[in-house]
Amino acid sequence: MKAICIDDTGKPSKIPQSEWIIEGKTYTIIRIVRMNLQKDKFGVVLKEVQLSSLSFPYELYDAARFLPLDILANMKEEEEVSVKEADLELI
């Protein structure tokens, strides 16, 4: 699944810059995993960049940092609305 990074802030200092994500860049999510230590959070594994042993204990990127492109496409379709003009003097 293709997704765009919408939040690259708050990079943990333990993670090398070469293993970090870039806001506005499109990534391929190859796996979604429920994070055990963080309740009600999901993490993702990406095709283009991975967290190595250098980033331990971090193994996944927070799924909340990404917006799937199919959802973004649906949002753009919903934004198309017709606008009616009104005579404000009649109000």
Buried (B, 14 or more C-beta within 10 A) or exposed (E): EEBBBEEBEEEEEEBEEEBBBEEEEEBEBEEEEEBEEEEEBEBBBBEEBEBEEEBEEBBBBBBEBBBBEEEEEEEEEEEEEEEEEEEEEEE
